[in-house]
Amino acid sequence: HHLEQPESKKSCHTGVDRTAGWNIPMGMLYNRINHCKFDEFFSQGCAPGYEKDSTLCDLCIGHSMCSEQQEE
């Protein structure tokens, strides 16, 4: 399965709470891991709107690093 070793994987999203870019894939992941510590599940990522000091903001670029702005 493609999520067997996620710690080495990167994950980028359109933004937290967006249907296709967050809710659906993270809902599927939640069903598998049974918790919401998604930043511990991936090595790096960009999920605008997530906690700014998390690994899910490491790959975000732009003036408002990891904020819910469209330019992220």
C-alpha positions as CSV (number, residue, x, y, z in Angstrom):
1,H,0.0,0.0,0.0
2,H,1.3,3.5,-0.8
3,L,0.9,4.7,2.8
4,E,3.0,2.0,4.4
5,Q,6.0,4.2,5.1
6,P,4.6,7.7,5.2
7,E,7.3,9.3,7.4
8,S,9.5,9.6,4.3
9,K,6.7,11.1,2.2
10,K,5.8,14.7,1.5
11,S,2.2,15.9,1.3
12,C,0.9,19.1,-0.3
13,H,-2.6,20.4,-0.1
14,T,-4.7,23.3,-1.4
15,G,-5.6,24.2,2.2
16,V,-7.0,22.9,5.5
17,D,-10.8,22.3,5.4
18,R,-10.9,22.3,1.6
19,T,-13.0,19.4,0.3
20,A,-10.8,17.8,-2.4
21,G,-7.4,19.1,-1.1
22,W,-7.8,18.3,2.6
23,N,-11.1,16.8,3.9
24,I,-11.3,13.8,1.5
25,P,-7.6,12.7,1.6
26,M,-7.2,13.4,5.3
27,G,-10.5,11.7,6.1
28,M,-9.3,8.6,4.3
29,L,-6.0,8.8,6.2
30,Y,-7.8,9.3,9.5
31,N,-9.9,6.2,8.9
32,R,-6.6,4.3,8.6
33,I,-4.5,5.8,11.5
34,N,-7.4,6.8,13.9
35,H,-5.9,10.1,14.9
36,C,-5.5,13.6,13.5
37,K,-1.7,14.1,14.1
38,F,-1.2,14.4,10.3
39,D,2.0,16.4,10.8
40,E,3.6,13.4,12.5
41,F,2.6,11.2,9.6
42,F,4.5,13.0,6.8
43,S,8.1,14.2,6.8
44,Q,7.2,17.5,5.2
45,G,4.4,19.2,3.4
46,C,2.4,22.3,2.7
47,A,-1.1,22.6,4.1
48,P,-2.1,26.3,4.2
49,G,-4.0,26.9,7.4
50,Y,-2.2,24.2,9.4
51,E,-0.1,25.1,12.5
52,K,2.8,27.2,11.3
53,D,5.4,25.4,13.3
54,S,4.5,21.9,12.0
55,T,6.1,19.8,9.3
56,L,3.0,20.4,7.2
57,C,4.1,24.0,6.7
58,D,7.8,23.2,5.9
59,L,7.2,23.3,2.1
60,C,5.0,26.4,1.9
61,I,6.3,29.4,0.2
62,G,5.1,33.0,-0.2
63,H,4.8,36.1,2.0
64,S,2.4,34.6,4.5
65,M,4.0,31.2,5.1
66,C,1.3,28.6,5.5
67,S,-1.5,31.0,6.0
68,E,-4.9,30.4,4.4
69,Q,-4.1,33.0,1.6
70,Q,-4.6,32.0,-2.0
71,E,-1.0,32.9,-3.0
72,E,0.3,30.1,-0.8
